[in-house]
Amino acid sequence: MLFNPQVKLSLAEKLDLLPALVSVSLAAFYALLTGIWRSERQAKTLFLHFGYAIFRKVTARMSPSQIQFVSPTSDKIYNRFAKKSGRVPESVELGHGALGHWIGDRNAPNVLVWFHGGGFALPANMGYFKFYSNVVRELERSGKRVAVFSLTYTLSPQGTYPTQLRQAVECMRYIVSQPNRDPSTVFLGGDSAGGNLVSGVLSHIAHPHPQIAPLSLSGNLGGAAMIAPWTLLDTEFPDQEIYSGGDLITPSVAGPWSSAYLGKATRDYYTDLSTAPTDWFESFPVNTVLITGGGNEILLPIIQDFAAKFKEGFPSVELFIGHREGHVAPIYNLYLGDNTETEQGKKVKSWLKELLH
């Protein structure tokens, strides 16, 4: 196991890694024993059932810092992906501690800027870069050329709000300031916490955040896609019936991840777009918005409520639900080793095909 030297753990946290590993192993064994007979509320395949169970236990049992300690950083994963793909890494320093990574031809007529998820606490895994590569390759087959620009932002608790939002805004500023880059050829995308950043960037352009330099556009962005956006940082869900057996996360992660992200800050419309009034959405500088979710994921009620409110203030919003899919299935299924195309993944690609220049 390779450890991340940039993450500092206490002696107690280091000693806890071994019992955590034992706990994860027991959860994996139990998943194998019980996974043969599955309901519609559980993963479609035994393989995913097993992988989801491991991921659930890791994220519930280990702290964000412990997971970061045993995980490669996002930029290291990108470099591994580039080497494996036979490409020269193209990374850009964006300022404020952020990095951007190109996937595909950076001179393509369209750019998809993607903010990865992981509760602001987890780095981008290899599933992200496989997903980006699949998007670039499939759209190219249909005659549409697009490059993906993936943001590596500071993870919490090393960085707290509004650090990540500022980095996401600077990422967008870099892209739209490129010579001959019309905003209509720029598309925003993000999953889970990355979907939160998509909503935050759109909010900032329309309603500048007091702590972040304003960003003006010469026209609307081509579109914004949010896979399972985490736009409500509540830590308890007393009014919702949540079944987590078919998802790869549990409600127990909400408290540690949201508190690590917020630090001493208070929640607002940039962190919790679900709480904004409908007129907040009216001036969003984007042509159309796609929101997707999995039928089995614990955030589904929040996603549905968010999409409904969004549509009240901004009519060009489409909600798509992938049958029996878990949280961020188009990416995390790839990360776990399942290359089967998801319904949400197909939808995002078909949506892009219709919109790209």
Buried (B, 14 or more C-beta within 10 A) or exposed (E): EEEBEEBEBEEEBEEBBEEBBEBBEEBBEEBEEEBEEBEEEBBBBBBBBBBBBBBBBBBBBBBBBBBBBBBBBBBBBBBBBBEEEEEEBBBBEBEBBBBBBBBBEBEBBBBBBBBBBBBBBBBBBBBBBBBBBBBBEBBBEEEBBBBBBBBBBBBBBBBBBBBBBBBBBBBBBBBBEEEEBBBBBBBBBBBBBBBBBBBBBBBBBBBBBEEBEEBEBEEBBBBBBBBBBBBBBBEEBEEBEBEBBBBBBBBBBBEBBBBBBBEEBEBBBBBBBBBBEEEBBEEBBBBBBBBBBBBBBBBBBBBBBBBEBBBBBBEEBBBBBBEBBBBBBBBBBBBBEBEEBBBBBBBBBBBBBEBBE
